[in-house]
Amino acid sequence: MSAIRRRAAASACAVVVLVTAACGPGQAADAGPPAETSPPSSDIECPMEPTDPVGAEQAATCVYRAWIADDETLESAYGAQGVTDELPFVAAEPEMTFNGCTEGGGTVLTGLVCSWTGVDIEPDVTLEMALSGSAVEGFRVAEVEAVRS
């Protein structure tokens, strides 16, 4: 997402967290049991040139950080090109908690899904990130959806 589009959206909407043109109702994601033990997302490093294989948690964390920083280079290192383009604009860093990754899907995405839940964000928002790849080949974020409740 370009910095020009981000500035235009931020100036048009004076809110501190997530801004969207329309916030439809949704359901909160059921994180379920984690597919694997994951370190806290703050312990995960995001080098611009990932070392293979990239774990699911690392791919999800690095794409999340790229979205917050509007860093298309970091995003493309760990996810599909433009994977965060459809996410709401970020006017300031939202407080979101990493829920881990679950095989079997989330509320709207299928397969291996990692999720983040908003803290004190109205309406409640969960980011679901569907991953492609494997533990042997490494993972990449293939799709991201914001689920509102």
DRENGUPA-826106 format. One record per residue: residue number from 1; residue in one letter; z, y, x of N, C-alpha, C, O in turn. Coordinates in Angstrom, 2 decimals, decimal comma. Example, Ala and Ser with C-alpha at 12.3 -4.5 7.8 and 13.67 -1.06 7.14 Angstrom:
residues 2
[1; a; [7,80; -5,69; 13,19]; [7,80; -4,50; 12,30]; [7,80; -3,30; 13,20]; [8,46; -3,32; 14,24]]
[2; s; [7,08; -2,25; 12,85]; [7,14; -1,06; 13,67]; [7,87; 0,03; 12,90]; [8,04; 1,14; 13,41]]
end
This chain:
residues 149
[1; m; [0,00; -1,15; 0,85]; [0,00; 0,00; 0,00]; [0,00; 1,23; 0,91]; [0,76; 1,29; 1,87]]
[2; s; [-0,84; 2,17; 0,59]; [-0,94; 3,34; 1,45]; [0,23; 4,29; 1,27]; [0,86; 4,34; 0,21]]
[3; a; [0,50; 5,03; 2,33]; [1,60; 6,00; 2,28]; [1,30; 7,10; 1,27]; [2,22; 7,64; 0,66]]
[4; i; [0,03; 7,44; 1,07]; [-0,36; 8,49; 0,12]; [-0,01; 8,03; -1,30]; [0,55; 8,80; -2,08]]
[5; r; [-0,36; 6,77; -1,64]; [-0,02; 6,26; -2,97]; [1,48; 6,23; -3,17]; [1,97; 6,55; -4,25]]
[6; r; [2,21; 5,84; -2,13]; [3,67; 5,75; -2,22]; [4,27; 7,14; -2,45]; [5,13; 7,30; -3,31]]
[7; r; [3,82; 8,15; -1,68]; [4,37; 9,51; -1,85]; [4,05; 10,05; -3,23]; [4,89; 10,70; -3,85]]
[8; a; [2,84; 9,79; -3,74]; [2,46; 10,28; -5,06]; [3,34; 9,67; -6,12]; [3,79; 10,36; -7,04]]
[9; a; [3,60; 8,39; -6,02]; [4,45; 7,72; -7,01]; [5,89; 8,20; -6,91]; [6,56; 8,41; -7,92]]
[10; a; [6,37; 8,39; -5,69]; [7,75; 8,83; -5,50]; [7,96; 10,23; -6,05]; [9,00; 10,53; -6,64]]
[11; s; [6,96; 11,10; -5,86]; [7,12; 12,47; -6,36]; [6,97; 12,52; -7,88]; [7,54; 13,40; -8,53]]
[12; a; [6,21; 11,60; -8,46]; [6,03; 11,59; -9,91]; [7,23; 11,02; -10,63]; [7,45; 11,30; -11,81]]
[13; c; [8,01; 10,22; -9,95]; [9,15; 9,55; -10,58]; [10,41; 9,80; -9,75]; [10,51; 9,34; -8,62]]
[14; a; [11,34; 10,52; -10,31]; [12,55; 10,89; -9,58]; [13,66; 9,89; -9,86]; [14,61; 10,19; -10,59]]
[15; v; [13,54; 8,72; -9,28]; [14,60; 7,73; -9,36]; [14,91; 7,24; -7,97]; [14,11; 7,40; -7,05]]
[16; v; [16,06; 6,64; -7,83]; [16,52; 6,24; -6,51]; [16,10; 4,82; -6,15]; [15,96; 4,51; -4,97]]
[17; v; [15,90; 3,96; -7,12]; [15,61; 2,58; -6,78]; [14,18; 2,22; -7,12]; [13,26; 2,82; -6,57]]
[18; l; [13,95; 1,27; -7,99]; [12,60; 0,82; -8,30]; [11,96; 1,69; -9,37]; [12,61; 2,08; -10,34]]
[19; v; [10,69; 1,98; -9,18]; [9,97; 2,82; -10,11]; [8,71; 2,08; -10,53]; [7,92; 1,65; -9,69]]
[20; t; [8,53; 1,95; -11,82]; [7,29; 1,38; -12,31]; [6,79; 2,19; -13,49]; [7,57; 2,91; -14,13]]
[21; a; [5,53; 2,08; -13,78]; [4,98; 2,80; -14,92]; [5,49; 2,20; -16,22]; [5,68; 2,92; -17,20]]
[22; a; [5,71; 0,90; -16,23]; [6,24; 0,26; -17,44]; [7,13; -0,89; -17,00]; [6,77; -1,68; -16,13]]
[23; c; [8,29; -0,96; -17,60]; [9,23; -2,03; -17,28]; [9,35; -2,91; -18,51]; [10,08; -2,60; -19,45]]
[24; g; [8,62; -4,02; -18,49]; [8,67; -4,94; -19,61]; [9,87; -5,84; -19,51]; [10,41; -6,04; -18,42]]
[25; p; [10,30; -6,41; -20,63]; [11,44; -7,32; -20,60]; [11,04; -8,62; -19,94]; [9,88; -9,03; -20,02]]
[26; g; [11,98; -9,26; -19,29]; [11,75; -10,55; -18,64]; [13,03; -11,32; -18,64]; [14,00; -10,93; -19,29]]
[27; q; [13,05; -12,43; -17,92]; [14,25; -13,23; -17,83]; [14,69; -13,28; -16,39]; [13,87; -13,27; -15,48]]
[28; a; [15,99; -13,35; -16,17]; [16,52; -13,47; -14,82]; [16,15; -14,84; -14,27]; [16,10; -15,82; -15,02]]
[29; a; [15,89; -14,90; -12,97]; [15,53; -16,16; -12,34]; [16,75; -17,06; -12,20]; [17,85; -16,59; -11,91]]
[30; d; [16,55; -18,35; -12,43]; [17,60; -19,34; -12,19]; [17,38; -19,86; -10,79]; [16,47; -20,65; -10,56]]
[31; a; [18,20; -19,44; -9,86]; [18,01; -19,80; -8,47]; [18,14; -21,29; -8,24]; [17,48; -21,82; -7,35]]
[32; g; [18,96; -21,99; -9,02]; [19,12; -23,42; -8,86]; [19,68; -23,75; -7,48]; [20,03; -22,84; -6,73]]
[33; p; [19,76; -25,02; -7,14]; [20,28; -25,39; -5,84]; [19,27; -25,08; -4,74]; [18,07; -25,31; -4,94]]
[34; p; [19,70; -24,56; -3,61]; [18,77; -24,25; -2,55]; [18,08; -25,50; -2,02]; [18,70; -26,56; -1,93]]
[35; a; [16,80; -25,38; -1,69]; [16,03; -26,51; -1,17]; [16,50; -26,86; 0,23]; [16,40; -28,01; 0,65]]
[36; e; [16,99; -25,89; 0,96]; [17,47; -26,11; 2,31]; [18,53; -25,07; 2,62]; [18,57; -24,02; 1,98]]
[37; t; [19,37; -25,35; 3,57]; [20,40; -24,39; 3,95]; [19,73; -23,22; 4,64]; [18,89; -23,41; 5,52]]
[38; s; [20,09; -22,02; 4,24]; [19,44; -20,85; 4,82]; [20,47; -19,92; 5,43]; [21,56; -19,75; 4,88]]
[39; p; [20,13; -19,32; 6,57]; [21,02; -18,33; 7,16]; [20,96; -17,06; 6,34]; [19,99; -16,83; 5,62]]
[40; p; [21,99; -16,22; 6,43]; [21,89; -14,93; 5,74]; [20,65; -14,19; 6,21]; [20,30; -14,25; 7,39]]
[41; s; [19,98; -13,49; 5,31]; [18,71; -12,84; 5,66]; [18,87; -11,80; 6,76]; [17,90; -11,49; 7,45]]
[42; s; [20,07; -11,26; 6,94]; [20,27; -10,27; 8,00]; [20,22; -10,91; 9,39]; [20,03; -10,21; 10,38]]
[43; d; [20,38; -12,24; 9,48]; [20,32; -12,94; 10,76]; [18,90; -13,32; 11,15]; [18,69; -13,83; 12,25]]
[44; i; [17,93; -13,08; 10,29]; [16,55; -13,49; 10,53]; [15,79; -12,38; 11,24]; [15,85; -11,22; 10,84]]
[45; e; [15,08; -12,76; 12,29]; [14,25; -11,80; 13,04]; [12,83; -11,86; 12,52]; [12,37; -12,89; 12,03]]
[46; c; [12,13; -10,74; 12,63]; [10,76; -10,62; 12,16]; [9,84; -10,07; 13,25]; [9,40; -8,93; 13,16]]
[47; p; [9,56; -10,87; 14,29]; [8,64; -10,38; 15,31]; [7,24; -10,20; 14,72]; [6,84; -10,94; 13,82]]
[48; m; [6,49; -9,23; 15,23]; [5,14; -8,97; 14,73]; [4,21; -10,15; 14,98]; [3,23; -10,32; 14,25]]
[49; e; [4,49; -10,94; 15,98]; [3,73; -12,16; 16,23]; [4,67; -13,33; 16,04]; [5,38; -13,71; 16,98]]
[50; p; [4,69; -13,92; 14,83]; [5,63; -14,99; 14,53]; [5,43; -16,20; 15,42]; [4,31; -16,52; 15,84]]
[51; t; [6,53; -16,87; 15,71]; [6,48; -18,12; 16,44]; [6,39; -19,24; 15,42]; [7,23; -19,34; 14,52]]
[52; d; [5,38; -20,08; 15,56]; [5,21; -21,19; 14,61]; [6,18; -22,30; 14,89]; [6,58; -22,46; 16,05]]
[53; p; [6,59; -23,06; 13,93]; [6,34; -22,82; 12,50]; [7,34; -21,83; 11,92]; [8,52; -21,83; 12,29]]
[54; v; [6,87; -21,00; 11,03]; [7,71; -20,01; 10,36]; [8,40; -20,71; 9,18]; [7,74; -21,34; 8,36]]
[55; g; [9,72; -20,59; 9,10]; [10,48; -21,17; 7,99]; [10,28; -20,36; 6,73]; [9,87; -19,20; 6,77]]
[56; a; [10,58; -20,98; 5,60]; [10,43; -20,33; 4,30]; [11,28; -19,07; 4,20]; [10,80; -18,03; 3,74]]
[57; e; [12,54; -19,16; 4,64]; [13,43; -18,00; 4,57]; [12,94; -16,86; 5,45]; [13,04; -15,70; 5,06]]
[58; q; [12,42; -17,19; 6,63]; [11,91; -16,15; 7,52]; [10,70; -15,47; 6,90]; [10,61; -14,24; 6,92]]
[59; a; [9,77; -16,24; 6,35]; [8,59; -15,64; 5,72]; [8,99; -14,71; 4,58]; [8,50; -13,59; 4,49]]
[60; a; [9,90; -15,18; 3,71]; [10,33; -14,36; 2,57]; [11,07; -13,10; 3,03]; [10,83; -12,02; 2,50]]
[61; t; [11,95; -13,25; 3,99]; [12,72; -12,10; 4,49]; [11,82; -11,08; 5,15]; [11,99; -9,88; 4,93]]
[62; c; [10,87; -11,53; 5,94]; [10,00; -10,60; 6,64]; [9,05; -9,87; 5,69]; [8,75; -8,70; 5,89]]
[63; v; [8,57; -10,56; 4,66]; [7,74; -9,89; 3,65]; [8,58; -8,88; 2,87]; [8,09; -7,79; 2,56]]
[64; y; [9,82; -9,22; 2,54]; [10,72; -8,28; 1,85]; [10,92; -7,03; 2,72]; [10,80; -5,91; 2,23]]
[65; r; [11,20; -7,22; 3,99]; [11,40; -6,08; 4,89]; [10,13; -5,26; 5,03]; [10,19; -4,03; 5,12]]
[66; a; [8,97; -5,91; 5,05]; [7,70; -5,19; 5,13]; [7,49; -4,34; 3,88]; [7,00; -3,21; 3,97]]
[67; w; [7,87; -4,87; 2,71]; [7,74; -4,12; 1,46]; [8,62; -2,88; 1,51]; [8,17; -1,79; 1,15]]
[68; i; [9,86; -3,03; 1,94]; [10,78; -1,90; 2,01]; [10,26; -0,82; 2,97]; [10,37; 0,37; 2,69]]
[69; a; [9,70; -1,27; 4,09]; [9,24; -0,33; 5,13]; [7,79; 0,12; 4,92]; [7,29; 0,94; 5,69]]
[70; d; [7,10; -0,41; 3,90]; [5,68; -0,14; 3,68]; [4,90; -0,45; 4,95]; [4,07; 0,35; 5,40]]
[71; d; [5,17; -1,63; 5,54]; [4,58; -2,05; 6,80]; [3,56; -3,15; 6,54]; [3,92; -4,33; 6,48]]
[72; e; [2,30; -2,76; 6,39]; [1,24; -3,72; 6,08]; [1,00; -4,71; 7,23]; [0,60; -5,84; 6,98]]
[73; t; [1,24; -4,30; 8,46]; [1,06; -5,19; 9,60]; [2,09; -6,31; 9,57]; [1,74; -7,48; 9,76]]
[74; l; [3,36; -5,97; 9,34]; [4,39; -6,99; 9,25]; [4,14; -7,89; 8,04]; [4,31; -9,11; 8,13]]
[75; e; [3,75; -7,30; 6,92]; [3,44; -8,09; 5,73]; [2,37; -9,13; 6,01]; [2,53; -10,29; 5,62]]
[76; s; [1,29; -8,75; 6,67]; [0,21; -9,69; 6,92]; [0,57; -10,75; 7,96]; [-0,09; -11,79; 8,03]]
[77; a; [1,62; -10,51; 8,76]; [2,07; -11,52; 9,72]; [2,79; -12,67; 9,02]; [2,80; -13,79; 9,54]]
[78; y; [3,38; -12,41; 7,85]; [4,19; -13,42; 7,16]; [3,73; -13,72; 5,74]; [4,27; -14,62; 5,10]]
[79; g; [2,75; -13,00; 5,25]; [2,30; -13,21; 3,88]; [0,82; -12,94; 3,74]; [0,16; -12,47; 4,66]]
[80; a; [0,31; -13,26; 2,57]; [-1,08; -13,00; 2,25]; [-1,34; -11,50; 2,27]; [-0,46; -10,71; 1,94]]
[81; q; [-2,53; -11,12; 2,64]; [-2,91; -9,71; 2,68]; [-2,69; -9,07; 1,32]; [-3,19; -9,57; 0,31]]
[82; g; [-1,94; -7,97; 1,27]; [-1,71; -7,23; 0,04]; [-0,76; -7,89; -0,94]; [-0,73; -7,52; -2,11]]
[83; v; [0,02; -8,86; -0,48]; [0,89; -9,63; -1,39]; [1,92; -8,75; -2,10]; [2,37; -9,12; -3,19]]
[84; t; [2,31; -7,63; -1,53]; [3,30; -6,75; -2,19]; [2,65; -5,58; -2,93]; [3,37; -4,74; -3,48]]
[85; d; [1,33; -5,50; -2,95]; [0,66; -4,36; -3,58]; [1,01; -4,17; -5,05]; [1,02; -3,04; -5,53]]
[86; e; [1,28; -5,23; -5,78]; [1,58; -5,13; -7,20]; [3,06; -4,93; -7,49]; [3,45; -4,80; -8,65]]
[87; l; [3,90; -4,90; -6,45]; [5,33; -4,67; -6,66]; [5,58; -3,22; -7,03]; [4,77; -2,34; -6,72]]
[88; p; [6,70; -2,96; -7,69]; [7,06; -1,57; -7,99]; [7,19; -0,78; -6,69]; [7,48; -1,33; -5,63]]
[89; f; [6,97; 0,50; -6,81]; [7,13; 1,38; -5,66]; [8,60; 1,45; -5,26]; [9,49; 1,32; -6,10]]
[90; v; [8,85; 1,66; -4,00]; [10,21; 1,82; -3,51]; [10,38; 3,28; -3,10]; [9,76; 3,74; -2,15]]
[91; a; [11,24; 4,01; -3,83]; [11,53; 5,38; -3,48]; [12,69; 5,47; -2,51]; [12,81; 6,44; -1,76]]
[92; a; [13,52; 4,48; -2,52]; [14,63; 4,33; -1,57]; [14,96; 2,85; -1,54]; [14,69; 2,13; -2,51]]
[93; e; [15,53; 2,39; -0,45]; [15,77; 0,96; -0,33]; [16,69; 0,46; -1,45]; [17,82; 0,93; -1,58]]
[94; p; [16,20; -0,48; -2,24]; [17,08; -1,04; -3,26]; [18,04; -2,04; -2,61]; [17,73; -2,64; -1,59]]
[95; e; [19,20; -2,19; -3,22]; [20,11; -3,22; -2,75]; [19,71; -4,51; -3,42]; [19,83; -4,65; -4,64]]
[96; m; [19,22; -5,45; -2,65]; [18,85; -6,75; -3,18]; [19,49; -7,82; -2,32]; [19,63; -7,67; -1,11]]
[97; t; [19,89; -8,90; -2,97]; [20,56; -10,01; -2,31]; [19,61; -11,20; -2,24]; [18,99; -11,56; -3,24]]
[98; f; [19,50; -11,80; -1,06]; [18,67; -12,98; -0,88]; [19,37; -14,18; -1,49]; [20,52; -14,47; -1,15]]
[99; n; [18,68; -14,88; -2,41]; [19,26; -16,03; -3,10]; [18,91; -17,36; -2,44]; [19,44; -18,40; -2,83]]
[100; g; [18,02; -17,33; -1,45]; [17,58; -18,56; -0,82]; [16,26; -19,02; -1,41]; [15,61; -18,30; -2,17]]
[101; c; [15,88; -20,24; -1,06]; [14,60; -20,80; -1,49]; [14,85; -22,09; -2,26]; [15,74; -22,87; -1,91]]
[102; t; [14,06; -22,31; -3,31]; [14,23; -23,46; -4,18]; [12,88; -24,14; -4,41]; [11,91; -23,48; -4,77]]
[103; e; [12,84; -25,42; -4,20]; [11,65; -26,20; -4,54]; [11,66; -26,41; -6,04]; [12,71; -26,67; -6,62]]
[104; g; [10,52; -26,29; -6,67]; [10,46; -26,50; -8,12]; [10,22; -25,22; -8,89]; [10,10; -25,26; -10,11]]
[105; g; [10,14; -24,10; -8,20]; [9,76; -22,87; -8,85]; [10,90; -22,00; -9,31]; [12,07; -22,37; -9,28]]
[106; g; [10,50; -20,83; -9,74]; [11,44; -19,85; -10,27]; [11,18; -19,66; -11,75]; [10,81; -20,61; -12,44]]
[107; t; [11,38; -18,45; -12,23]; [11,16; -18,14; -13,64]; [9,67; -18,05; -13,95]; [9,22; -18,55; -14,98]]
[108; v; [8,89; -17,41; -13,06]; [7,47; -17,23; -13,33]; [6,57; -17,89; -12,29]; [5,40; -18,16; -12,58]]
[109; l; [7,06; -18,14; -11,10]; [6,24; -18,75; -10,05]; [6,60; -20,22; -9,87]; [7,72; -20,63; -10,20]]
[110; t; [5,67; -21,00; -9,36]; [5,88; -22,44; -9,18]; [5,90; -22,82; -7,71]; [5,54; -22,02; -6,85]]
[111; g; [6,33; -24,04; -7,43]; [6,36; -24,55; -6,06]; [7,62; -24,12; -5,35]; [8,68; -23,98; -5,97]]
[112; l; [7,52; -23,92; -4,06]; [8,65; -23,43; -3,26]; [8,75; -21,92; -3,47]; [7,82; -21,18; -3,13]]
[113; v; [9,87; -21,47; -4,03]; [10,05; -20,06; -4,37]; [11,35; -19,55; -3,75]; [12,41; -20,15; -3,92]]
[114; c; [11,25; -18,43; -3,04]; [12,42; -17,73; -2,52]; [12,64; -16,52; -3,43]; [11,68; -15,95; -3,94]]
[115; s; [13,91; -16,14; -3,62]; [14,14; -15,03; -4,54]; [15,18; -14,05; -4,00]; [16,04; -14,39; -3,19]]
[116; w; [15,07; -12,82; -4,50]; [15,97; -11,71; -4,20]; [16,41; -11,14; -5,54]; [15,58; -10,99; -6,44]]
[117; t; [17,68; -10,84; -5,70]; [18,18; -10,27; -6,95]; [18,70; -8,86; -6,69]; [19,40; -8,62; -5,71]]
[118; g; [18,34; -7,94; -7,59]; [18,77; -6,56; -7,47]; [20,25; -6,41; -7,75]; [20,81; -7,12; -8,59]]
[119; v; [20,87; -5,49; -7,06]; [22,28; -5,18; -7,25]; [22,35; -3,78; -7,86]; [21,84; -2,82; -7,28]]
[120; d; [22,99; -3,67; -9,01]; [23,13; -2,39; -9,71]; [21,79; -1,71; -9,95]; [21,68; -0,49; -9,81]]
[121; i; [20,79; -2,48; -10,31]; [19,47; -1,94; -10,65]; [19,27; -2,19; -12,14]; [19,49; -3,30; -12,62]]
[122; e; [18,87; -1,16; -12,87]; [18,61; -1,29; -14,30]; [17,13; -1,12; -14,54]; [16,58; -0,12; -14,06]]
[123; p; [16,43; -1,99; -15,24]; [16,93; -3,28; -15,69]; [17,10; -4,22; -14,49]; [16,59; -3,95; -13,40]]
[124; d; [17,81; -5,34; -14,71]; [18,00; -6,30; -13,64]; [16,64; -6,77; -13,14]; [15,74; -7,05; -13,93]]
[125; v; [16,49; -6,85; -11,83]; [15,22; -7,23; -11,22]; [15,46; -8,37; -10,24]; [16,39; -8,33; -9,44]]
[126; t; [14,60; -9,39; -10,33]; [14,57; -10,46; -9,34]; [13,17; -10,51; -8,77]; [12,20; -10,51; -9,52]]
[127; l; [13,06; -10,54; -7,46]; [11,76; -10,74; -6,81]; [11,63; -12,22; -6,54]; [12,50; -12,82; -5,90]]
[128; e; [10,55; -12,82; -7,00]; [10,25; -14,21; -6,70]; [9,08; -14,23; -5,73]; [8,09; -13,52; -5,92]]
[129; m; [9,21; -15,04; -4,68]; [8,15; -15,16; -3,68]; [7,74; -16,62; -3,58]; [8,52; -17,46; -3,13]]
[130; a; [6,50; -16,94; -4,00]; [5,97; -18,29; -3,88]; [5,39; -18,45; -2,48]; [4,69; -17,57; -1,98]]
[131; l; [5,70; -19,57; -1,86]; [5,24; -19,82; -0,49]; [4,19; -20,91; -0,43]; [4,19; -21,84; -1,24]]
[132; s; [3,30; -20,77; 0,53]; [2,32; -21,81; 0,82]; [2,64; -22,34; 2,21]; [3,32; -21,68; 2,99]]
[133; g; [2,14; -23,53; 2,51]; [2,37; -24,12; 3,82]; [3,36; -25,26; 3,76]; [3,66; -25,80; 2,69]]
[134; s; [3,88; -25,59; 4,93]; [4,85; -26,69; 5,03]; [5,78; -26,42; 6,21]; [5,55; -25,51; 7,01]]
[135; a; [6,82; -27,24; 6,31]; [7,76; -27,10; 7,42]; [7,05; -27,36; 8,76]; [7,41; -26,77; 9,77]]
[136; v; [6,06; -28,23; 8,76]; [5,33; -28,55; 9,99]; [4,34; -27,45; 10,35]; [4,27; -27,03; 11,50]]
[137; e; [3,58; -26,97; 9,36]; [2,56; -25,94; 9,59]; [3,14; -24,53; 9,62]; [2,56; -23,63; 10,22]]
[138; g; [4,28; -24,34; 8,98]; [4,86; -23,02; 8,80]; [4,53; -22,51; 7,41]; [3,57; -22,96; 6,78]]
[139; f; [5,33; -21,56; 6,93]; [5,18; -21,01; 5,59]; [4,68; -19,58; 5,63]; [4,89; -18,85; 6,60]]
[140; r; [4,01; -19,19; 4,55]; [3,58; -17,81; 4,32]; [3,84; -17,49; 2,85]; [3,75; -18,36; 2,00]]
[141; v; [4,16; -16,24; 2,57]; [4,34; -15,81; 1,19]; [2,94; -15,64; 0,58]; [2,14; -14,84; 1,06]]
[142; a; [2,67; -16,40; -0,47]; [1,37; -16,38; -1,10]; [1,31; -15,47; -2,31]; [0,25; -14,93; -2,63]]
[143; e; [2,45; -15,29; -2,99]; [2,48; -14,49; -4,21]; [3,88; -13,94; -4,43]; [4,87; -14,59; -4,10]]
[144; v; [3,97; -12,73; -4,97]; [5,25; -12,11; -5,27]; [5,21; -11,54; -6,68]; [4,23; -10,91; -7,07]]
[145; e; [6,27; -11,78; -7,44]; [6,39; -11,23; -8,79]; [7,75; -10,59; -8,96]; [8,75; -11,13; -8,48]]
[146; a; [7,80; -9,46; -9,64]; [9,07; -8,82; -10,01]; [9,37; -9,26; -11,43]; [8,59; -9,02; -12,35]]
[147; v; [10,52; -9,90; -11,61]; [10,94; -10,39; -12,93]; [12,07; -9,48; -13,40]; [13,09; -9,34; -12,73]]
[148; r; [11,88; -8,86; -14,57]; [12,86; -7,94; -15,12]; [13,56; -8,55; -16,32]; [12,96; -9,27; -17,11]]
[149; s; [14,85; -8,25; -16,44]; [15,56; -8,74; -17,62]; [16,36; -7,62; -18,24]; [17,04; -7,82; -19,25]]
end
